[in-house]
Amino acid sequence: MTLKIGGGVYGAAVAWHLARRGEAVELLEAQTIASGASGGPGRRGVRANCRDHRELPLMARARELWPALHVQLGTDPLFERTGHLQLIERPIDMPKAETRAALQNRFGIETAYLSGAELRELEPDVAPAVTAALHCPGDGVAFHANTTRAYAAAAVAAGARIREGVWVERLVAREGVVEAVVTSDGEEIPVGRKLLVFANSSVRMLVAPWLDLPTWNLALQVLVSKPLAANPVRHLVGHASRTLSLKREPDGRLMISGGRLGRWDHETGRGTPIAEEIAANVADAVAVYPSLAGIEIEAADTDHLEAESIDAVPMIDQLPGNPHVIYAAGWSGHGWAIAPAVTELLADWALEDRRPDLLAPFAVSRFAAG
Ligand SMILES: Cc1cc2nc3c(=O)[nH]c(=O)nc-3n(C[C@H](O)[C@H](O)[C@H](O)COP(=O)(O)OP(=O)(O)OC[C@H]3O[C@@H](n4cnc5c(N)ncnc54)[C@H](O)[C@@H]3O)c2cc1C
């Protein structure tokens, strides 16, 4: 039996992979499936463009999986290929973008460095200040909450047990070896053959007796506009020097995000949006697409905590002295897109007791002194 903590995309997808391969799986989720970073309004970016080079092979595999994932999970389409544009305004960002285009192409991620004129053929409404862009035509967007719930439903159909409303307080160890978990109701649940800790914002707390994970939690902000008569944004859009990400929704709304923050309340377990952060996000959007001037924001969401890591690259590893305990955290605002590939590999690791080569770069030993 494999016990898992966390019902986000990582917990739900690995539960599906394991259950369909005949493993008995129990998943413990503090709230409901997709109530953490894998939930919330709109869609998430499925972007290879501008990722750390260690994540590019994972992204190449994820982009093979995304288009037909809904067929495997028996649900409505989840992914739309829009292409991603990383917009550039400052000359200092241009040489890096040209170099990055070459790097990404070497990893099989088709990427083009576009001049201002070439960019305007794809995205005619960008401001004159935007003078270049990095274009990844294979990137897109996906419905995150629907995908996560579809993984969970498919896991249950394959035999997994999912328990919602179960908060895991700590791991129980005898002489350093993890044997069980304890819930906030005092229930002690044996870990079985494997324990997979995919509780994102709680991973640091749960593994703290063994190691001090260099991660922290952020209440990332997403703004959703009222429907626009004419939406000028055609692609998934990012920006080299502004804290900005833009997604066009199928109903004419625009999502504005990119890394601005709300204030997290530990008592309520919810985020409160900050007026200045909303205004700054909108101002950046209008600076890049002037026709968005006057855009009205319908909702500001900061309710979904994400763990950020010190080098903005996830930590995927086994607990020291406990090869049967695997944890993954620190997705740093971009763990969504790679999830179909990473969860496939995590299931292999759990079943075959061997760390897949593609996950080796994400071990915490990369921070070891000396
Ligand atoms: C606003 C926002 C925008 C984002 N945009 C993008 C994007 O465009 N592209 C991209 O690639 N990525 C994006 N990300 C990142 C991506 O969504 C996350 O990296 C990914 O969803 C993390 O999945 P997870 O399963 O690890 O975590 P989560 O979805 O957070 O799941 C963890 C689950 O564990 C549960 N849990 C926590 N503690 C406990 C406990 N002690 N006991 C039991 N259960 C517990 C939580 O309730 C939660 O449901 C974004 C994230 C946010 C928040």
The ligand as an ORCA input file, in Angstrom:
! r2SCAN-3c Opt
* xyz 0 1
  C      -2.066     31.555     -8.709
  C      -1.162     30.510     -9.285
  C      -0.834     30.546    -10.646
  C      -0.017     29.558    -11.197
  N       0.258     29.585    -12.533
  C       0.960     28.583    -13.087
  C       1.160     28.531    -14.487
  O       0.652     29.368    -15.242
  N       1.901     27.507    -14.992
  C       2.460     26.545    -14.194
  O       3.131     25.654    -14.712
  N       2.270     26.559    -12.854
  C       1.519     27.541    -12.290
  N       1.318     27.567    -10.948
  C       1.920     26.513    -10.121
  C       1.097     25.237    -10.094
  O      -0.278     25.502    -10.052
  C       1.537     24.420     -8.870
  O       2.931     24.272     -8.899
  C       0.900     23.031     -8.821
  O      -0.488     23.134     -8.944
  C       1.299     22.370     -7.502
  O       0.583     21.165     -7.373
  P       0.674     20.327     -6.015
  O      -0.164     19.137     -6.198
  O       2.101     20.143     -5.628
  O       0.110     21.319     -4.898
  P      -1.369     21.720     -4.457
  O      -2.269     21.854     -5.589
  O      -1.207     22.898     -3.549
  O      -1.833     20.463     -3.633
  C      -1.378     20.192     -2.319
  C      -2.573     19.703     -1.541
  O      -2.117     19.289     -0.269
  C      -3.092     19.620      0.690
  N      -2.403     19.729      1.973
  C      -1.552     20.705      2.388
  N      -1.116     20.445      3.602
  C      -1.683     19.268      3.995
  C      -1.611     18.491      5.169
  N      -0.825     18.851      6.200
  N      -2.345     17.355      5.247
  C      -3.130     16.954      4.192
  N      -3.230     17.669      3.044
  C      -2.503     18.810      2.952
  C      -3.646     20.954      0.221
  O      -4.961     21.178      0.727
  C      -3.620     20.791     -1.294
  O      -4.852     20.385     -1.831
  C       0.507     28.543    -10.359
  C       0.188     28.500     -9.000
  C      -0.651     29.469     -8.469
  C      -1.017     29.403     -7.010
*
